[in-house]
Amino acid sequence: MKPAPFAYEKPRSLAQVFDLLARHGDEAKILAGGQSLIATLNMRLSAPALLIDINGLSELARITVADGVLRIGALVRHAALGASAEVRRHAPLLARAVPFIAHPAIRSRGTIGGSLAFADPAAELPACVVALGAQLELTGPRGARKLPARAFFTGLYQTALAPGELLTAIELPLGAADACCGFDELARRHGDYAMVGLAAQGSRAGAGFAALTPVFFGVGSGPVVARAAAAVLTAGALDAARLLAAQAALAEDLDPPPDLHGSARTKLHLARVLLGRVILGMATGSSS
Ligand SMILES: Cc1cc2nc3c(=O)[nH]c(=O)nc-3n(C[C@H](O)[C@H](O)[C@H](O)COP(=O)(O)OP(=O)(O)OC[C@H]3O[C@@H](n4cnc5c(N)ncnc54)[C@H](O)[C@@H]3O)c2cc1C
């Protein structure tokens, strides 16, 4: 199918973007990598009168490290994210997740900002930024505000972006020396959206974890932090009994809606399998 006709603008500054958004309101859509938006236009799920192409804003495509913060511009492509030495060093969880996103052609166009703004509940990067405790920079005509990633995702394909605002950057505190991370997902074929996935960030303490944020995706309306399982896993040394107790505790954390991939029970089972794999990988150092 072909999209409904639309007008196209490619502004050269953020000020021009905000001006266009103010003038066209709901009739306008931001175009980043186009890897989700163009599909929705082609399927006529959306018919904006104007596309505002932000690919000319090179300042949004940078990755920098300064003042103890890793700053990733919203226009950084998935492929650039995975290849960045700064990301690999300071936020390896993101680099580990990238190969699971779709296929190389899509990763070469899709952007981190587009993925977060689209807020697909089965997407990898939303779960990663929540696990990493990222701050998201949202910019509008009156300036920028920062929001913790966990407050950004407000529902199924819903975010805290206000009308007229753009997601401009993702900021992460630089990783502590004892930080560790783990990532895995179960999909029908490599490159498909996950049936269930898990991104986890933490720090080790002796034979266990001092801190742990396990965030599941594909099991709810957005990223789901497994707080009950984390409480079990950080309460003492990791052994088989503790891991089993954490897997059991996932029943308190997750209430997966049944979907094409399986029943709620099947998805909870898959989440328990993933938790075991990821935590053992983090504990043995093979996941960080
Ligand atoms: C076949 C296929 C398979 C895929 N598989 C996966 C997968 O396994 N995992 C996964 O995570 N993704 C997958 N994707 C989606 C891909 O990762 C997209 O790149 C991503 O979801 C959207 O990024 P984009 O830059 O292409 O955004 P676009 O498609 O350009 O935009 C998406 C939405 O976000 C808005 N938007 C974009 N940037 C901003 C911004 N900076 N501020 C405010 N709003 C903004 C747009 O207006 C639009 O509503 C797949 C896509 C395809 C086509």
The ligand as an SDF file (V2000), in Angstrom:
LIG
                    3D

 53 58  0  0  0  0  0  0  0  0999 V2000
   10.8160   -5.1220    9.7370 C   0  0  0  0  0  0  0  0  0  0  0  0
   11.1030   -4.3140   10.9870 C   0  0  0  0  0  0  0  0  0  0  0  0
   11.5170   -4.9770   12.1240 C   0  0  0  0  0  0  0  0  0  0  0  0
   11.7760   -4.2670   13.2860 C   0  0  0  0  0  0  0  0  0  0  0  0
   12.1860   -4.9630   14.3880 N   0  0  0  0  0  0  0  0  0  0  0  0
   12.4510   -4.2770   15.5170 C   0  0  0  0  0  0  0  0  0  0  0  0
   12.9000   -4.9590   16.6930 C   0  0  0  0  0  0  0  0  0  0  0  0
   13.0970   -6.1820   16.7230 O   0  0  0  0  0  0  0  0  0  0  0  0
   13.1120   -4.2170   17.8050 N   0  0  0  0  0  0  0  0  0  0  0  0
   12.9190   -2.8530   17.8330 C   0  0  0  0  0  0  0  0  0  0  0  0
   13.1180   -2.2330   18.8680 O   0  0  0  0  0  0  0  0  0  0  0  0
   12.5190   -2.1890   16.7400 N   0  0  0  0  0  0  0  0  0  0  0  0
   12.2880   -2.8590   15.5930 C   0  0  0  0  0  0  0  0  0  0  0  0
   11.8850   -2.1750   14.4840 N   0  0  0  0  0  0  0  0  0  0  0  0
   11.6700   -0.7180   14.6000 C   0  0  0  0  0  0  0  0  0  0  0  0
   12.9840    0.0540   14.4500 C   0  0  0  0  0  0  0  0  0  0  0  0
   13.8160   -0.1670   15.5690 O   0  0  0  0  0  0  0  0  0  0  0  0
   12.7200    1.5620   14.3410 C   0  0  0  0  0  0  0  0  0  0  0  0
   13.8900    2.1270   13.8830 O   0  0  0  0  0  0  0  0  0  0  0  0
   12.3200    2.3040   15.5870 C   0  0  0  0  0  0  0  0  0  0  0  0
   11.2440    1.7410   16.2660 O   0  0  0  0  0  0  0  0  0  0  0  0
   11.8520    3.7270   15.2490 C   0  0  0  0  0  0  0  0  0  0  0  0
   12.9460    4.5110   15.0110 O   0  0  0  0  0  0  0  0  0  0  0  0
   12.9770    5.4600   13.7700 P   0  0  0  0  0  0  0  0  0  0  0  0
   14.1590    6.3490   13.9730 O   0  0  0  0  0  0  0  0  0  0  0  0
   12.9180    4.6610   12.5400 O   0  0  0  0  0  0  0  0  0  0  0  0
   11.6470    6.3620   14.0100 O   0  0  0  0  0  0  0  0  0  0  0  0
   10.5140    6.8140   13.0040 P   0  0  0  0  0  0  0  0  0  0  0  0
    9.9050    5.6210   12.3480 O   0  0  0  0  0  0  0  0  0  0  0  0
   10.9990    7.9060   12.1400 O   0  0  0  0  0  0  0  0  0  0  0  0
    9.4860    7.4290   14.0710 O   0  0  0  0  0  0  0  0  0  0  0  0
    8.7590    6.6080   14.9590 C   0  0  0  0  0  0  0  0  0  0  0  0
    7.8290    7.4850   15.8070 C   0  0  0  0  0  0  0  0  0  0  0  0
    8.5730    8.2610   16.7260 O   0  0  0  0  0  0  0  0  0  0  0  0
    8.3880    9.6830   16.4830 C   0  0  0  0  0  0  0  0  0  0  0  0
    9.7130   10.2630   16.6770 N   0  0  0  0  0  0  0  0  0  0  0  0
   10.8690    9.8710   16.0640 C   0  0  0  0  0  0  0  0  0  0  0  0
   11.9160   10.5360   16.5730 N   0  0  0  0  0  0  0  0  0  0  0  0
   11.4160   11.3950   17.5060 C   0  0  0  0  0  0  0  0  0  0  0  0
   12.0150   12.3430   18.4000 C   0  0  0  0  0  0  0  0  0  0  0  0
   13.3510   12.5410   18.4380 N   0  0  0  0  0  0  0  0  0  0  0  0
   11.2140   13.0330   19.2390 N   0  0  0  0  0  0  0  0  0  0  0  0
    9.8650   12.8320   19.2210 C   0  0  0  0  0  0  0  0  0  0  0  0
    9.2380   11.9310   18.4300 N   0  0  0  0  0  0  0  0  0  0  0  0
   10.0130   11.2220   17.5760 C   0  0  0  0  0  0  0  0  0  0  0  0
    7.8450    9.7690   15.0680 C   0  0  0  0  0  0  0  0  0  0  0  0
    7.0590   10.9150   14.8800 O   0  0  0  0  0  0  0  0  0  0  0  0
    7.0260    8.4960   14.9680 C   0  0  0  0  0  0  0  0  0  0  0  0
    5.7750    8.6770   15.6050 O   0  0  0  0  0  0  0  0  0  0  0  0
   11.6280   -2.8550   13.3090 C   0  0  0  0  0  0  0  0  0  0  0  0
   11.2470   -2.1670   12.1410 C   0  0  0  0  0  0  0  0  0  0  0  0
   10.9710   -2.8930   10.9880 C   0  0  0  0  0  0  0  0  0  0  0  0
   10.5700   -2.1460    9.7450 C   0  0  0  0  0  0  0  0  0  0  0  0
  1  2  1  0
  2  3  1  0
  2 52  2  0
  3  4  2  0
  4  5  1  0
  4 50  1  0
  5  6  2  0
  6  7  1  0
  6 13  1  0
  7  8  2  0
  7  9  1  0
  9 10  1  0
 10 11  2  0
 10 12  1  0
 12 13  2  0
 13 14  1  0
 14 15  1  0
 14 50  1  0
 15 16  1  0
 16 17  1  0
 16 18  1  0
 18 19  1  0
 18 20  1  0
 20 21  1  0
 20 22  1  0
 22 23  1  0
 23 24  1  0
 24 25  2  0
 24 26  1  0
 24 27  1  0
 27 28  1  0
 28 29  2  0
 28 30  1  0
 28 31  1  0
 31 32  1  0
 32 33  1  0
 33 34  1  0
 33 48  1  0
 34 35  1  0
 35 36  1  0
 35 46  1  0
 36 37  1  0
 36 45  1  0
 37 38  2  0
 38 39  1  0
 39 40  1  0
 39 45  2  0
 40 41  1  0
 40 42  2  0
 42 43  1  0
 43 44  2  0
 44 45  1  0
 46 47  1  0
 46 48  1  0
 48 49  1  0
 50 51  2  0
 51 52  1  0
 52 53  1  0
M  END
$$$$
